[in-house]
Amino acid sequence: MPKLNENYQNLKESYLFVEIAHRVAEYTKANPDKKVIRLGIGDVTLPLEPLAVDALHEGVDAMTSTETFKGYGPEQGYEFLRNAVVDYYAENGVSIHADDVFISDGAKSDTGNIGDLFATDNVVLIPDPVYPVYVDSNIMTGRQITYIDANADNNFLPLPDKNVHADIIYICSPNNPTGATYNKEQLKEWVDYALENEAVILFDSAYEAFITDPELPRSIYAIEGAKKCAIEFCSLSKTAGFTGTRCGYTIVPKELVFKASNGEEMSVNAMWNRRQSTKFNGTSYIVQKGAAAVFTKEGMAQCKENIAYYQENARVISETLAKKGIRYFGGENSPYIWFECPNGMDSWDFFDYLLNNAQVVGTPGAGFGKNGQNFFRLTSFGTHESTKEAMERFEKLF
Ligand code: MLT
């Protein structure tokens, strides 16, 4: 009989969004005549941009002839896409090297898999509330987690505590679920702390394309010293509507080097390369063709149009909450709006209340950690029509 990874016994029974889908499915089965509006999981609704679609078609066409057919590609991603990522960073004022870019099937997989590079007995620092993948993947490995409180008092942007040591630090900015975004000074505090503690920052920038304030950093590498202490994860899921198409990229700078217990220096870039070569066969050529089109000037202009569409939804949601005197965070520089449950309600109770009385699905804050107990998340990724209708129904309830 195999010995199982019993750390799985320490996980919640199901992943947050699976639990929500299950509850909604039960509700719709019992109430087939009710029109449910889903503003729960951060999944996009607009179709892929035309330029990406054309490039995907070109990718398919290439597969039809012996001359252009592609089999296994480089595990790190095709050079044309790695270079496109480098150019994209450069346009945002950040210089990275193509060898530091690893193309993947999305930030969820990479943030979940990166733990392969680190020993089990590290001190892992995770903000609460947080994207559940960081917590679950560390529980699966059996790592002890130290939580740092993100709450209304610190605008959901906790800063390092110099008296607490950490080896691995997770940061997501713009934040999922709270929508809060670190400015340069705050991010510098984290970088300085990581350098001082010889810690690594795992920086999730999946929502960077929603930043409209030019003063806010879209990459941790906008902060001096970050290449010596940070890995950055990003994705085209929210930037270009690739949630179903799947493409992301992870930046592991060559400067990121730590000493092993035998005194040898180990390059994290080389380790990730080794890990990916063994366990990953690369993102499909077709998808990478589509992704490269996103990074062109015209492709980015089309992305911006879609993002502006979602930003209008965020405005409608925020406006309704403000009108009702409900305290909220995010909604600017972020697709998420995070608000206090009315009348001090518990977030899962509020989830049921909203589903039963307005047929609107959101995400209960408790699903992201204890500090989300009385908070709720709505996403701006719906259509204009459904978002407007959801907020009209919401308004009638309170
Ligand atoms: C969310 O709703 O938090 C996101 O869709 C999760 C994800 O991107 O995996």
Boltz pocket constraint, residues with backbone or C-beta under 6 A from the ligand:
constraints:
  - pocket:
      binder: B
      contacts: [[A, 40], [A, 41], [A, 42], [A, 43], [A, 108], [A, 131], [A, 176], [A, 237]]
      max_distance: 6.0
